[in-house]
Amino acid sequence: MPENTPENMPGRPAAHAAQPPRRVELPCGCCIPVPDPVAEAAERASFPEEGPWPRVERDPVVSRAAEKHIGDALFGPLQGVVHETRSWLVYVEIHLRGPLAGDDPRLVDLHTAGMSQRPMNHPENRRHGLPLHAELTMQFPEEWCAGESLLRAVGRPGRSWPVLWLRTLARIPHERRSFLDCGHVVVFPENAYEGCRFDGALITDVVIDEFSSVGAFVREDMAAVQLFQVIPLLPPETDYARRHCGNHLIEKLEAAGLGATVHVDRDPVV
């Protein structure tokens, strides 16, 4: 696990809620497999510096935009940033946010800053002038941190998997010259991440309340960036998504009263 580097920059309290994901119209069959992370990491570690994946540095414009328009605008105070020691295609920081004052229940959030360093290859969005850049977020109850700050918690064995997932998801559109969108399900190898019961990631809107979701924000370089929520899925749910559709699974989650917050000990909804 790369070093956790805290940055003492407080967040600004703002609207924050754990609401059910909104159903979004999307064709079925949008399941994306992910390779085994151990074998993939070993392969990448053997790459020479010049390729095949281009090495990249942190982009301060991307980082500032994510901090301002995602973290400060939606979530609680910044508890730290997990940096990468070696990056390819995009430099993905994971920003860690503590609970907002008055949160009930008290929630912590992780969001990427770097997935939007490159545009996704999204033909429909390009055709209609919609955002080609994206960032991701995940949300946990504060109890998941076991009495520690989120920065310390994600450095513990069995609790680093959300950081690893977000980094993997952030690179999928760029490695595959494709895109992620609402209703997509990314399938991880089962039991590949220590302490993780989940093997699928459902991509949805970030919902503020029952009437609205978070739209795109515009960076100082005028690039529009969409924020997506990542909802981990248990194996029966991932299998259901393979056979049906991510949108159908959103309906099941809504019917079970589950919002975007990740409850690691919950039961499957199918």
Steps between C-alpha positions, in 0.01 A plus 500: 500500500650836400566756768204691638590867482268728700436852378363737762236670289158510670186430305193725492177355647222479245198290401565128547265201493494124457208454263409206273668503158288640217405265217661604172399374155784290353512188281542168678812286489736767632723278718873565487746236630817601687819285496644347816668791683803302623597375154428838344712686758791260444475551125497879531790501745711333231427768241796714395467870575424585138201270455265348413297723735600869487619625841322814617540761773241661724296770326434787745205629294327162529578470872381853584176451306420171676575650839285808439205362303475153655655489846441852630162536330345166604691331779661561840848621597804362321678240717775417252599405148632162386759561228646257247868414485473385138229608257406413144253668263354713784629600844224399744491659843244374752362782716368393840218698659377483858139547620325833469397673821145394573513186282248240616608235429865606496655418162850501350579530131779413258519661159745492212693795365670400178265276300403819312861567398404341166162501323308176466419358157123550527351539147147590615617766743736642239218513246266682739755727666480323837794453742785276386689525831401331826593443864374239749394492864420238766330554836522305828349537848755644743492174701682330212813690607495315837569813706783628280517779246419396144864563406621242753216258429578460128860419588396197707494142366148417389398865457717609207274347236286816437817692404613215271154473344476872427843502336410200284162642400650840418735344244255267328376755241855604413652150484213373283435819299140479620287660772309448823141618539197455723380140505838347415617215723872432534577140602801439726658158567329351806711503819776694323513780759566433868199569722264562207175300468404673176585404143312758293475878477177668383549847351218748576423869537590679821157580644446804723131446570199331343467777243857567388843353439844653463560630149828574328735774615732705282874525572712811447616350167129486399477117503164372629533219759225259611505345849385138540424294811652152540274247676670166582301186417498159667558193278127413455433862398788502252372174351152655474648800317673266254169335416281809507614860522654751739181706481293204625742465789456868591128429535575205732727715717233770520235244597726372781537854634874514429658828404847576372670438836711181505398263782761224494289255704174537307306213338454461121186657352448212251 
